[in-house]
């Protein structure tokens, strides 16, 4: 009887990995998802209506994702840990799947930093931003845990 190979242990050839495609896929919906999280938190805190969130989004400029801007936004948001991406420990299909998930988290984090900087420019105070991003973080964890989804947030934002 032949022993089955655990699919998590299937080796990956690093030369066959298209990092650009992984980054593009991770960034595909990052800004949309970030705005759904921010909008949902703003509506939940009764700071804006869904229509006002849409106007706010359209009126804000995007900030470049420089290291300095990201660190400053992280302080404003009260973020403790930035998602990390490590290409050095990429050996199996499971490692590749984890890399893709971490890339998506990092892309979302960067989009949230850009929005945070825009909100500050629009007059939101640091304490307001910390509270907003604390609420948003709860929703983000619910999405990661499967009890919430971006589709549900989008439907609620259209209804409100």
N, C-alpha and C positions, 0 to 999 in steps of 0.2 A: 504494500500500500504506500503510495507516494504522499509525502507530507505537503500540505498546501503552504504557499508563501503568504505571509501576512502582507496585505497590500500597503500597509504603512511602512514596510521595510523595503519596498521596491526602490532600488537606487536611481538617482537622477543624474544625468550627464549635464554638468554645469555649462558646458559649451552650447547645449541645445536650448538653454533658457534665454528667452528674449526679454530682457529687463525693461526695455522701452515699452513693450506691449503690456507688461505687468503694471508699469507706472500709469500708462494710458487707461487701462481698465480700472485701476484704483481711483483715478481722478475723474472718471466718467460722470458720476453723480455726486461728487463731494460737495460742491457748492449748493446744489439743490437740497441735499440732505441736511447740510448745515443750516440753511434758511428754514427748513421745516422745523428743525429743533429750536432755533432761535425764535421763530414766529410762534410756535406752540407755547414756548415759555413766556413770551411777551403777552400773548392773549391770556394765558393762564394767570399771569400776575396782574391782568387788567391794565397794562401799560399802553396797549394798542388794540385796535380791532384788527381782524384779518385784512380788511381793506387798507388800513393804515400800515400794516406790515408790508403789504405789496408796494405801497407808495414809498416806504422807507427803503426797501430793497432796490427799487428803481432809481432812487435819488443818491444812493451811496456809491462812492468810488471803491474799487478794490485796491488793497494795499499789496505791495510786493512781499513775497515770502522771504525776506532777508532774515538772517539769524537774529539780528538786532530787533527787528519788528516782532518776530515770533516771541522772543524772550520778554519783550515789553508787554505784549498782549497776554502772555501766560501769567505775568504778574497781575495784570488788570483782572483776568478771569479767575485768579486764584488756583490755577492749575498746578498740580504737584508733579506730575510725571508725563512727559511726552512719550508717545508710542515709539518704540525703537525698531529699526530694521537692520538685520544682520545677515549679510550674504555669506559670511565665513562658515556658518554651520548649516550649510545646505547640502544634504546628502541623500535624502529620501523624498518620496512623493509627499509624505506628511510634512516634512520641513518646507517644501515648496508651497503647500497649502497654507501653512502658518505664515510664511513670508508674504503671501498675497493678502491674507487677512490683516497683517500688521501694516502693509502698505496702504490698505483702505483706511485703517484707523489713523495713520499718519496724514493721509490726504484730507480726511475729515477734520482732523485737529488743525491743520494749516488753514483750511477754509474758515473754521470757527475763529481762528486768530485774526484773519483778515476782516471778518464781520465785526469782531470785537473792536478793532481799531476804528472801523467806520462808525460804530455806535458811539465811541468816545468822541470822535470828531463831531458827531451830531448832538453832543451835550450830555450824554449819559455819564453819570459819576461812577467812580471806582466801586463804591459800595453797591450801587444798583447793578453794575456789571457782574460783580461777584455773586450776588443773589441770583441774577438771571442765569449765569452759567452753572451755578449749583443746581438749580431746578432743571436746567437742560441736561446736566450730567445724569440725573436720575432717569430721565426719559431715554437717554442714550443707553444706559445700562439695561433698561427694560427691553429695548430693541435687541441688544446683544443677547439677552436671556430668552428672547422669543415671546415675551408677553405683550409686546407692542411692535408696530411696524411703521415704516415710512409711509406706506400706502394708507394706513389708518390716520396718520397725522395729516396727510394731504387731504383726505376726505373731510376731516374735522375742520381744517383751515378753510375749505371751500364753503362749509355749512355755516360757520360762525359769522 
